[in-house]
Amino acid sequence: MIATVFDIKRCSLNDGPGIRTTVFFKGCNLNCFWCHNPEGISPKKQYAFFRHKCTNCGACGKHKGKSFEELAFYCPSQARKVYGREYTVEELFDIIIRDKDYYSATGGGVTFSGGECMLQIGFISELAKRCKENGISVAVDTAGNVPYENFERILPYSDVFLYDVKCIDKNLHKNGTGCDNTLILKNLDRLINTDKNIIVRVPVIPDFNDGEELEKIKSYCAERALKVEFLVYHQYGKDKRSALNYKSENNE
């Protein structure tokens, strides 16, 4: 099995309980206008050029004719970045298990994120199984916009779900993400009936869901006795979106 990953963060403290390794899988079926990881939307490898980071050091000229990936390797200011690398289950597991002692000491584990990790359900189910067999807790960070059968495949090996809820109003959700939230909320209600720890995470977006809609989310979660975390909006994704629009003969 092969999966495409755009980042791996070891010793993460913001993606579930304890110290965690977070694996960011490429590909998402939502297109949130505020997304801070736009490099995770496309399932394909992507190239980005951050013009404001370029120092005109001349490294590109010295390596003229080389591929974008090779130029990214030589770039001292990281103005060039490649998003997307293929991994096998074994390769990712070898990275995850390195910090098992930290997980055990802090109640942490591994978190599968994205993008939308649940779009690669066959891969993450197999990886989660390997983790579970080795005493590593598994958290799944998802927007929930997938068939419930995907949840059923990962449930035996997962402990925590970080479940994104952007808003309750389906028309507003469609305006902000390109898709309504009927399936998302239906899946959440079904997931509540399992024994899994569920943490609803809400990105608070100015002039989108920070007013009346935020109160609807609070009421929805309170009625279901769900734990909620509110995430502060930031604009880290804007530079990435601009950089990803870079065009060259190397782009796929």
C-alpha angles and dihedrals in degrees: 000000000000129000132182116235127184100190144005120200119194121198092022116172100184105060104072137315121338128345111335145178109229119204115198112207121202123241132056133188093209125071106202111189091221096047111149091197103050089154086071096060100077116062090215132085111269137196124219133190118198102201094189090059095052112108096184088239093159097240091124091055093050090054098039113161095029122121123266090254091054091047089050089055092054096042107109095194096047091237088143119057135176116211116200134046128179119237135181121225089254094052094051093043090053089057095044097050093054091082098042092122090058091049092051093048096049106030090253134131140154126324123203109210140151151104086332110323092190090071087072092049098149092055098043092046091056092045092047090051090054090049093048092050088055097048097258117140115231126214123187119208106200144157088214097230095135135090112285088238086074089060091049090056094052099037097086091058104035132085106179135034120200098200119195118220114181098174143329100233106088095207092052089047091053091049092052102038107020093248136070119243102234094113093039095057093040090055091048091054090051092047090054088066091063125081094249126123107248124196115185112213119200123193105213105219119189114243091005113066104348098099131040091348091060089057089052090054092049092051092046092053094041091055089055096040091238124164111239133201120191115212120211114235118243134173100231090122096061095075090045093052090051092047092049090057088067109125127206140142087267096062116111 
